[in-house]
Amino acid sequence: MLSWIRDLDQLLRGSKTGPDLATSEGSAIPLRVFVPLAIILGASYGFFMGWYSFGVRDDDAGKWQMLASVVKVPALFLLTLLVTFPSLYVFSALGGCRLGFLATLRLLVAAIVVNLAVAAAFGPILAFFTVSTESYSFMILLNVALLSLAGLVGCGFLLRSLRSLMSTPNAPIEPPQEDQPEPARLPLSTASNLTASSIFRVWVVIYALVGAQMGWVLRPFIGSPDAPFTFFRNREGNFFLSVFNHLSKLLEM
Protein backbone atom coordinates (compact mmCIF):
# COMPACT_ATOMS: atom_id res chain seq x y z
CA MET A 1 0.00 0.00 0.00
CA LEU A 2 2.84 2.42 0.77
CA SER A 3 4.27 1.78 -2.68
CA TRP A 4 0.87 2.60 -4.20
CA ILE A 5 0.79 5.89 -2.31
CA ARG A 6 4.30 6.63 -3.55
CA ASP A 7 3.23 5.85 -7.13
CA LEU A 8 0.22 8.14 -6.76
CA ASP A 9 2.39 10.95 -5.42
CA GLN A 10 4.80 10.58 -8.35
CA LEU A 11 1.88 10.61 -10.78
CA LEU A 12 0.45 13.79 -9.29
CA ARG A 13 3.88 15.42 -9.55
CA GLY A 14 4.11 14.49 -13.24
CA SER A 15 7.14 12.20 -13.00
CA LYS A 16 5.38 9.18 -14.57
CA THR A 17 4.23 10.71 -17.84
CA GLY A 18 7.48 11.83 -19.42
CA PRO A 19 8.52 11.32 -23.06
CA ASP A 20 9.83 7.82 -22.27
CA LEU A 21 6.23 6.64 -21.75
CA ALA A 22 5.90 6.17 -25.51
CA THR A 23 8.62 3.52 -25.52
CA SER A 24 8.25 2.04 -22.05
CA GLU A 25 6.66 -1.33 -21.37
CA GLY A 26 4.25 -0.11 -18.73
CA SER A 27 6.60 0.01 -15.77
CA ALA A 28 5.87 3.72 -15.22
CA ILE A 29 2.08 3.32 -15.06
CA PRO A 30 1.25 -0.33 -14.25
CA LEU A 31 -2.44 -1.08 -14.63
CA ARG A 32 -2.31 -3.59 -11.77
CA VAL A 33 -1.56 -0.65 -9.45
CA PHE A 34 -3.51 2.25 -10.93
CA VAL A 35 -6.79 0.46 -11.64
CA PRO A 36 -7.16 -0.59 -7.96
CA LEU A 37 -6.10 2.94 -6.98
CA ALA A 38 -8.90 4.36 -9.14
CA ILE A 39 -11.40 2.02 -7.47
CA ILE A 40 -10.22 2.91 -3.96
CA LEU A 41 -10.24 6.66 -4.60
CA GLY A 42 -13.63 6.50 -6.29
CA ALA A 43 -15.05 4.46 -3.43
CA SER A 44 -13.71 7.04 -0.97
CA TYR A 45 -15.58 9.85 -2.69
CA GLY A 46 -18.65 7.63 -3.04
CA PHE A 47 -18.64 7.10 0.73
CA PHE A 48 -18.85 10.84 1.38
CA MET A 49 -21.43 11.24 -1.39
CA GLY A 50 -23.72 8.58 0.09
CA TRP A 51 -23.22 9.87 3.61
CA TYR A 52 -25.92 12.48 3.04
CA SER A 53 -28.65 9.88 2.65
CA PHE A 54 -27.32 7.97 5.66
CA GLY A 55 -27.48 11.12 7.79
CA VAL A 56 -30.97 12.34 6.88
CA ARG A 57 -32.76 8.98 6.97
CA ASP A 58 -33.54 6.75 9.93
CA ASP A 59 -34.25 3.55 8.00
CA ASP A 60 -31.94 1.08 6.27
CA ALA A 61 -32.31 2.94 2.96
CA GLY A 62 -29.56 5.35 3.98
CA LYS A 63 -27.12 2.51 4.61
CA TRP A 64 -27.94 0.88 1.28
CA GLN A 65 -27.55 4.20 -0.53
CA MET A 66 -24.12 4.74 0.99
CA LEU A 67 -23.05 1.25 -0.10
CA ALA A 68 -24.48 1.85 -3.58
CA SER A 69 -22.55 5.13 -3.91
CA VAL A 70 -19.31 3.43 -2.89
CA VAL A 71 -19.81 0.98 -5.76
CA LYS A 72 -21.23 3.38 -8.34
CA VAL A 73 -18.61 6.14 -8.33
CA PRO A 74 -15.72 3.86 -9.43
CA ALA A 75 -18.10 2.16 -11.89
CA LEU A 76 -19.00 5.57 -13.35
CA PHE A 77 -15.40 6.36 -14.27
CA LEU A 78 -14.44 2.86 -15.42
CA LEU A 79 -17.52 2.56 -17.65
CA THR A 80 -16.86 6.02 -19.10
CA LEU A 81 -13.32 4.82 -19.82
CA LEU A 82 -14.70 1.75 -21.58
CA VAL A 83 -16.97 3.86 -23.81
CA THR A 84 -14.51 6.65 -24.67
CA PHE A 85 -11.19 4.81 -24.91
CA PRO A 86 -11.51 3.82 -28.61
CA SER A 87 -12.16 7.43 -29.59
CA LEU A 88 -9.22 8.68 -27.54
CA TYR A 89 -6.89 6.19 -29.21
CA VAL A 90 -7.98 7.33 -32.67
CA PHE A 91 -7.81 11.00 -31.69
CA SER A 92 -4.33 10.64 -30.19
CA ALA A 93 -3.12 8.90 -33.36
CA LEU A 94 -4.54 11.69 -35.50
CA GLY A 95 -2.91 14.24 -33.22
CA GLY A 96 0.54 12.77 -33.78
CA CYS A 97 0.95 11.08 -30.41
CA ARG A 98 3.48 8.24 -30.39
CA LEU A 99 1.62 6.10 -27.86
CA GLY A 100 0.49 2.61 -28.73
CA PHE A 101 -2.76 0.94 -27.70
CA LEU A 102 -1.74 -0.19 -24.20
CA ALA A 103 0.27 2.96 -23.51
CA THR A 104 -2.77 5.08 -24.38
CA LEU A 105 -4.89 2.98 -22.04
CA ARG A 106 -2.35 3.43 -19.23
CA LEU A 107 -2.29 7.18 -19.74
CA LEU A 108 -6.07 7.43 -19.66
CA VAL A 109 -6.21 5.33 -16.49
CA ALA A 110 -3.62 7.68 -15.00
CA ALA A 111 -5.81 10.68 -15.89
CA ILE A 112 -8.79 9.00 -14.19
CA VAL A 113 -6.67 8.36 -11.09
CA VAL A 114 -5.73 12.07 -11.00
CA ASN A 115 -9.41 12.96 -11.41
CA LEU A 116 -10.48 10.68 -8.57
CA ALA A 117 -7.58 11.75 -6.35
CA VAL A 118 -8.79 15.35 -6.59
CA ALA A 119 -12.39 14.21 -5.94
CA ALA A 120 -11.32 12.16 -2.91
CA ALA A 121 -9.43 15.19 -1.60
CA PHE A 122 -12.76 17.05 -1.71
CA GLY A 123 -14.28 14.37 0.56
CA PRO A 124 -13.82 16.29 3.85
CA ILE A 125 -15.42 19.38 2.27
CA LEU A 126 -18.36 17.29 1.15
CA ALA A 127 -18.62 15.77 4.64
CA PHE A 128 -18.67 19.24 6.21
CA PHE A 129 -21.62 20.36 4.09
CA THR A 130 -23.34 17.00 4.61
CA VAL A 131 -23.55 17.60 8.36
CA SER A 132 -24.31 21.31 7.87
CA THR A 133 -27.38 21.18 5.64
CA GLU A 134 -30.35 18.99 4.80
CA SER A 135 -31.00 20.57 1.40
CA TYR A 136 -31.07 17.79 -1.18
CA SER A 137 -30.83 20.21 -4.14
CA PHE A 138 -27.82 21.93 -2.61
CA MET A 139 -26.02 18.60 -2.14
CA ILE A 140 -26.77 17.62 -5.73
CA LEU A 141 -25.29 20.86 -7.07
CA LEU A 142 -22.33 20.69 -4.70
CA ASN A 143 -21.42 17.22 -5.93
CA VAL A 144 -21.80 18.34 -9.54
CA ALA A 145 -19.48 21.29 -8.88
CA LEU A 146 -16.84 19.23 -7.07
CA LEU A 147 -16.81 16.44 -9.64
CA SER A 148 -16.73 18.97 -12.50
CA LEU A 149 -13.71 20.70 -10.96
CA ALA A 150 -11.98 17.36 -10.43
CA GLY A 151 -12.79 16.42 -14.03
CA LEU A 152 -11.25 19.64 -15.34
CA VAL A 153 -8.06 18.88 -13.44
CA GLY A 154 -7.98 15.32 -14.80
CA CYS A 155 -8.59 16.45 -18.38
CA GLY A 156 -5.94 19.13 -18.05
CA PHE A 157 -3.47 16.49 -16.87
CA LEU A 158 -4.35 14.31 -19.86
CA LEU A 159 -3.97 17.14 -22.39
CA ARG A 160 -0.61 18.21 -20.98
CA SER A 161 0.65 14.63 -21.05
CA LEU A 162 -0.51 14.04 -24.61
CA ARG A 163 0.97 17.28 -25.89
CA SER A 164 4.34 16.39 -24.38
CA LEU A 165 4.28 13.07 -26.23
CA MET A 166 3.48 14.41 -29.69
CA SER A 167 6.03 13.64 -32.38
CA THR A 168 6.26 17.05 -34.03
CA PRO A 169 9.76 17.57 -35.41
CA ASN A 170 10.62 21.06 -36.53
CA ALA A 171 10.54 21.54 -40.28
CA PRO A 172 13.31 23.63 -41.81
CA ILE A 173 12.08 26.93 -43.17
CA GLU A 174 13.57 27.76 -46.56
CA PRO A 175 15.15 31.21 -46.78
CA PRO A 176 13.28 33.69 -48.98
CA GLN A 177 14.49 34.37 -52.52
CA GLU A 178 16.35 37.55 -53.25
CA ASP A 179 14.12 40.65 -53.48
CA GLN A 180 11.11 38.66 -52.22
CA PRO A 181 9.47 39.05 -48.80
CA GLU A 182 9.69 36.16 -46.39
CA PRO A 183 6.45 34.12 -46.49
CA ALA A 184 4.41 34.32 -43.31
CA ARG A 185 3.93 30.74 -42.16
CA LEU A 186 4.17 28.76 -38.97
CA PRO A 187 6.79 26.10 -38.33
CA LEU A 188 5.45 22.59 -38.72
CA SER A 189 5.75 21.89 -35.01
CA THR A 190 3.62 24.90 -34.05
CA ALA A 191 0.94 24.17 -36.64
CA SER A 192 0.82 20.50 -35.66
CA ASN A 193 0.51 21.37 -31.98
CA LEU A 194 -2.40 23.69 -32.71
CA THR A 195 -4.20 20.99 -34.71
CA ALA A 196 -3.56 18.29 -32.11
CA SER A 197 -4.69 20.54 -29.27
CA SER A 198 -7.95 21.20 -31.09
CA ILE A 199 -8.48 17.46 -31.66
CA PHE A 200 -7.86 16.64 -28.00
CA ARG A 201 -10.19 19.41 -26.83
CA VAL A 202 -12.96 17.95 -28.97
CA TRP A 203 -12.36 14.58 -27.32
CA VAL A 204 -12.48 16.16 -23.85
CA VAL A 205 -15.94 17.53 -24.68
CA ILE A 206 -17.03 14.05 -25.79
CA TYR A 207 -15.60 12.54 -22.60
CA ALA A 208 -17.46 15.07 -20.44
CA LEU A 209 -20.78 14.44 -22.21
CA VAL A 210 -20.41 10.66 -21.94
CA GLY A 211 -19.47 10.95 -18.27
CA ALA A 212 -22.45 13.17 -17.50
CA GLN A 213 -24.87 10.83 -19.25
CA MET A 214 -23.26 7.77 -17.64
CA GLY A 215 -23.82 9.38 -14.26
CA TRP A 216 -27.45 9.94 -15.18
CA VAL A 217 -27.87 6.29 -16.17
CA LEU A 218 -26.31 5.07 -12.90
CA ARG A 219 -28.25 7.43 -10.62
CA PRO A 220 -29.11 7.83 -7.78
CA PHE A 221 -25.77 8.55 -6.16
CA ILE A 222 -27.02 10.60 -3.22
CA GLY A 223 -30.57 9.39 -2.75
CA SER A 224 -33.60 11.57 -2.24
CA PRO A 225 -34.70 11.62 1.42
CA ASP A 226 -38.35 11.44 0.29
CA ALA A 227 -38.01 8.44 -2.03
CA PRO A 228 -37.48 4.74 -1.27
CA PHE A 229 -34.09 3.26 -1.96
CA THR A 230 -33.52 1.95 -5.47
CA PHE A 231 -30.25 0.98 -7.08
CA PHE A 232 -31.26 2.46 -10.45
CA ARG A 233 -33.99 4.85 -11.52
CA ASN A 234 -36.08 4.95 -14.67
CA ARG A 235 -34.39 6.49 -17.71
CA GLU A 236 -36.33 9.72 -17.92
CA GLY A 237 -35.16 13.28 -18.43
CA ASN A 238 -31.43 14.01 -18.65
CA PHE A 239 -28.52 15.22 -16.57
CA PHE A 240 -28.63 18.85 -17.65
CA LEU A 241 -32.36 19.21 -17.10
CA SER A 242 -31.99 17.73 -13.62
CA VAL A 243 -29.22 20.21 -12.72
CA PHE A 244 -31.39 23.09 -13.95
CA ASN A 245 -34.37 21.88 -11.90
CA HIS A 246 -32.31 21.54 -8.71
CA LEU A 247 -30.80 24.98 -9.27
CA SER A 248 -34.29 26.44 -9.65
CA LYS A 249 -35.44 24.75 -6.45
CA LEU A 250 -32.40 26.05 -4.58
CA LEU A 251 -32.98 29.63 -5.74
CA GLU A 252 -36.64 29.46 -4.71
CA MET A 253 -35.76 28.55 -1.13
Secondary structure, 3 states (H helix, E strand, C coil): CHHHHHHHHHHHCCCCCCHHHHCCCCCCCCHHHHHHHHHHHHHHHHHHHHHHHHHHCCCCHHHHHHHHHHHHHHHHHHHHHHHHHHHHHHHHHHCCECCCHHHHHHHHHHHHHHHHHHHHHCHHHHHHHHCCCCCHHHHHHHHHHHHHHHHHHHHHHHHHHHHHCECCCCCCCCCCCCCCCCCCCCCHHHHHHHHHHHHHHHHHHHHHHHHHHHHHHHCCCCCCCCCCCCCCCCCCCCHHHHHHHHHHHHHHC
